[in-house]
Amino acid sequence: MCHTNSSRHLNHHAMKTIIPSEIPVPELHQLLLGAVAPRPIALASTVDAQGNPNLSPFSFYNAFGVNPTTLIFSPSRRGRDNTVKNTYENVKEVPEVVINAVTYSMVQQVSLASTEYPRGVNEFEKSGLTPLASEKIKPFRVKESPVQFECKIRQVIETGDQGGAANLVICEILLIHVHPDVLNAQGKIDTRKMDLVGRMGADFYVRASGNAIFEVEKPIARQGIGVDSLPEKIRLSKVLTGNDLGRLGNLESLPSSDEIEASRRNPDVSGIFSENKDNEPAQNESLHRLAQQWIEEGRAKEALSILMLPGKH
């Protein structure tokens, strides 16, 4: 087994072990909210049998399949008094829902809609969000949301009858409405234009924009060599992180001997050897920090070449 630098950031002997059944439900709930995050938010629009609208956000939510389309959110039973939410009652009466994406520009209004108003109170009016007639179902869409899913309820699974139990509302998408402002030139959703928010623990949210958005190349089209194929002196680096090693391990092959020797001629590399020719530890650290910089710049193959230069580094 190879051990990466990132694994040494945590003292695993000091880990706190928790048995879920032995702590209060509210405490367990907060623990899960803090650890399973960020979570996307489903702003769910429903109606009751009399046609009264309801609007409420849920962060126990995600997409689970595309054939058939499957979105699932959970209006769980309240932990404090074991009551059910208006959304749950509504989907049992009228098995339809609009799931609206939540962006930063509307997050305060969405939070307001989460207030536990009495049954029959219109959260569209309370939050100031704008109802928009759906085309195939009764519940309204939210005009301010850039992506709206008109769904029918395929199934509701009650996982228990105690406070905190999940009620899985399994939805099938009938129509998807996408605002043109969030599309790129190819007509696809541009993540950078969406400005989505996610739910964290306690009162915290996260905004998916700017430096918070980054790309990780998927190892689908090719097979990486794996971290275990890297020389031990690289795997045990005191500078490189687990993410750095992951990028090196995603390369298709180790550099050739010619590529390794050619890297010595790089001015930055030759400068490190000249400045630290009698100080191997300093040479080692400088080379690894340069390699780390190159990895961040997308020059992983070049970084691996200098890391594999002969010598103790």
Steps between C-alpha positions, in 0.01 A plus 500: 500500500630845411452787743454851367594827661132590541443199724743643754291816546258310726577322824289189446567376854308803631187431293171527688281196442123546527226236515195666337247323721670629815473875439186720489331533162556881477872452570524226235311720257745787543794263465370373165425850376854607580669197346285426195545832323468703290152381410297631204171664589162403357258789521184287484171648384187295574125545539247335728171342393331843509768651276674705773867550408792415726867579449781355711874424459656160574869420506448125530486493121681379190471349151530120482434396141413615150323200345248530651570846636518482878518787746457425869447738789397432857254705709606306810293464816587773748739378767365711781133396487475230229258702286505501119551797271240664277696397191474133599126530555458679167683244286287228656186693397624630162798293376669782311785740577716764340862482616666838449877553504620748764750774412682757708275784386195335659649314799368740766146470364537122483607496865193706589282243321634235739314669789247259646189698422160341577348275236331705229736798521641589157883504520517665158340806657704479822833466316424741218589237238291505183266211409503397136240262356633157411415338167428140601431503874309704757780635727656832400856551386723765657570772245827607667653150467705445181415127482158357585403130489133416460466154655247231577545301820581140416519375858525615862701276732456551873813364670360514853234643730724674755631856509778556246389216269536568128211517257654440159300676230605336172431730206493452125569807285231593248639835386819697558502880465843665466560875483720596201720718723660188654583331168831509313549543125434128449165519677625311806471613861806702598581424863672837535183684396268308731637644828343215698508473877534189713407427857761438768456432872344741752420833330770466236459491122755483219496701178613315187672783315841652442791311656257260668451333159784289365544218251625146563568300187305174502715189437252353251660523156836378626649301786733672743811328634378536859675644804646156576708525180682811621845457657494483879694823539212677324220319683656587835566864410465744790391770253260336255141455611265212426344713225844555345570126504155435354582719201833325448328162530254607229782517242495222240868416537816582689734743320774346287866525598544759224214712638646476849846611392358776280322646802841566660561769237202705611638828645294469819623145556864572424479802730381279787791260449751787485371681806472185713778279364636433849163489677295197396204568734461854363537369145237237565248745645554757223453241225184369660359850542577579135335173397196590708476835321522330161232247597268787590575655159402178322857390427484169685725307259774762527460504878541125519812523281682729742387292796661195337838661436784290646600592852337521841207728452 
